Amino acid sequence: MRVARRWLRPGLRPRLWTAATLLAGLTMLSAGLAVYGLSRTQSYAHEAMAAQSRVEAYGVFSARVNDWMIGWLTRPETPPDPATVLATIDQLDRLVAEDVAGAATSEQQAQRARQSMTPARLRGFFGQLEKTLAQSGPGTPQGDAAIAFYMAQAPEAVGGQIIQETRRRENALLAMDRLQNTLRIFALAAGLAAPLVLAALYLLVLRPLFGRLERVTASAESLASGRFPRGAGGHDELGLMLARLRQMARRLDRRRAGLERDSQRLEGIIAGRTADLSAANERLAQTDADRRRLFADVGHELRTPLTVIMGEAELGSRHPDPLVRAAFQTILARGQRLNRRIEDILRIARSDSGQLELCRDRVSLDQAISAALTDTAPLLRRAGVSVQTEVAEIHLCADSDWLRQVFAGLFENASKYAGRGAEVAVTASEEDGIARIVITDTGPGLAPGLRDQVFRRFARSGNAPGFGVGLALAAWVVEASGGRMGLLPEDRSEAGFAQGTQDHRGLGVQIELPLWEER
């Protein structure tokens, strides 16, 4: 009895599935008929147009042959050119070949292939006629016989083929008319069936569903106001949903009470953690302020005596004795380099704090490299390292002091780790608004395992040869200037990587920086 009742009163899902299936089937049937009708109509229209094209081509052939023969008869001293007639025959061959290729079945293809013999026959008839007239001319027995033979064969072949093509055109048009009439009948039937299906869908599915949904909405409003909803009646999906809503309401009440207790406990924990974080932030701010003050004091304490030394050295450089003057000039140059070192230390400290802002000025790459070489010349001489530069006049958009420090750091590392007798090569090129600087040496290169971490600060492996933290600082400056810095492959024997090197074992660094653009 329960099974029979379920079949007599199906749930929402079976009813909706049934309605959707009917609508989808009706839609697919209409779409299929439309696609089929369009495809067949296009096929019939194409066949009729192709047949008409062949009929017209045969007519053009006859007209051009007549013109050609009239030319022979009226002006035998200047024979007419048969190219136009042959071009028409070529067009007939192409049209017939397209017709054979478009056959739907092998039987149609064989039938159309037999009809394709007509252009070949016409080509033979005309070729024989043209050859005979060219040899004998019109008015001769041979010429008259050739003309008579052609007039007896060619018009009959052309006329018969035109009749066949006309019949095919008429048959295609008739079939297209019958198909259109059939499609009109199906379209009318589908148009009448659609309102009936929609009316049945509304009466059997939608109207009962809307009534049930109104009762479910009232039950949901009761649940939102804190009251348990009453049943909406029925044993379908909506009734089951409402029963589960009542169960969910009871569980939500229990969970709400637990959440309130957890929320109070969490608020106490957050308040304690917030106080701890505030105290830690205050301590960090004080530590940062102390560090800034320390660097400022150290810089001031170093600059004051250094300024005095540089002033005295500048006065001493005016001494009349050449030896004394040279000594004071050396002291002045060393003092200037030491002053730049102090500026570098202060810039590094500010960069660690995250408050350093680089200048974006027009900087000559050659001058920046020359300044770095001047700073590191004593170190390079003591280490026995030579530097070769091949740098054209290139202007960058960068901070001149920081850019000088980048190259000075690279040269200083080369003096420490490349080894006596090593050579450092510096080359530069421009491409697409970017300056590409390549610095290579002939030293031992990086220690194994350091390539992946060489740009991290304090990444060193004991006293092993290779770069230290200088590369990390240089990479930071290059990236802050809008460029990028990377290591060249260990194997640079291929073209494009061995420039300026005597072998391919040393370390290679490539720096890319934006070029200066005039505004």
Phi, psi and omega in degrees: 000319180295320179295317179297322178294323179295322179290325180285329180235078182292158179284184182294319184298311178299322181292318178294320178297319180296315180296316180296322180295318178297314180296318180295319179296318179296319179294314180296322178296316179296317180295319179297318178296321180295316180294316179298315181296319179296317181296313181293322179297317177298321180296313179296318180296319178296319180295319180294318180293322178295318178297319178296322178297320180291322177300314180295323180295319177296320177297318178297321178300313181297319181294318182289327175295318178299316178298320181296317180292324177296322177298320178296317186287327184269328182227070182294338181288337177238088183302137179289157181279125180278009186296322182294321178294316180295325177296322177294319177296321177298321178295320177298318177301317182293318180295319180292321178296320176296322179295318179294318181293332181273008179294138183280328182235165178293328178294315177297322180297318179294319180296317180289330178294325177295324179289339180289353179287340183299312177301325179294319178296316180297322178297320179293316179300312183292322180297318178295318180296314182296321181294316182294316180293326179293329182274317187253329182084162179286156181088352176266160179302319180293319180295316180295323179294321180294320179294319180296319179296318180296316182293338179277334186254310190295311181300323179296317180295318180293316180297316179298320180291323178296321178298315180297316181293323177296319178297318179296321178296315180295320178297320179295318179294321179295317178296323179294321177296316179298319180296319179296321177296317179297318180294325177297319179296314179296320179296320177296318179296318179294321178296326177284327182285328184299311178298324179295317179295318180294320178296316178296321178298318180292315184290322187266336186238303191289314183297314174298325181293320179297320177297317178295321180295324176298320178292323178294322178298317177298321178294321178295323176296323176297319179295321180293329179277001177098000178262148177286131182288151174272164181294146180268003181080154178088163182236031180262199184295324180293319176298318177296322179296319180293323177297320178290328175297320178296318177297319180295323179298319179295317179295323179295323177298317180294319181289329180297319179296318179294322179294324178297318178295315180296324180296318178297317179294321180293323178299321177295319179295317181296320179298318179294316180294324179297319178296318179297317180295322178297317179295319179295320178296321177297319179295319178295320178297319179294319178298318180295319178296319178298319180295317178298318180297321180297314180295322178296317179294316180298316179299319179294316181295328179281324184289322185300305179294327180294323178297320178296315180299315181295324178294315178296321179295323179294322176293319180293334180292351178264006182296144182290335181286122182300321181294316179295318180298319179295322180295316180293324177296323176296317178297319180296317179296318179294323178295320178296319177296319178296324178296320177295325177297320178297317177299321178297317180298316179295322177294319178299318179297318179292327178293324177296330180281348179081013183247009180278135176243119180283146175278149176243088183245172175277111187241132175280123180297318181297320180291322179297318179292321179296318178297320178295321178294324177296319179294322187257008183302315179299319180296317182293322179294316180296325181278351181071032181251131178253151182235128177245128181241138173230079187237123176281180180283097182237134179246131184250162172258096187200180175267120187297317182294315181291323179295320175300320181294325178299309181292322178298320178296321179293318178293322179295318177296322178296322178294332181277321194242343183289330179099154182296138181086359180287157179238137178248129180245134179236120177232157181214149178211164179242143178197121175055046176076011182235136171264127181248112181254128180243125179239119181231156175225170180256022180281192183285346180084193182280151174291152179303137177089356182263349184297323184283340184239013187292335180270006174269141182293141179064024178269098177221161180240080179062227179258019181295148179299148178140179181279154176253226184285348181301323178295323179297315178296317180298318179297322179298316181295317181297315180294321178294338178271005179088016180242200178208158185222138181206168179269142173284158179301153178297321179264102182249028182287344181285162180297138179098349180239352185255017183289129175080009181240149177269330172222186189238025182264336187289178180277141177232131180237135177242128181241132176242125181227149180289144176283157177285133178244126179290132182257000000 
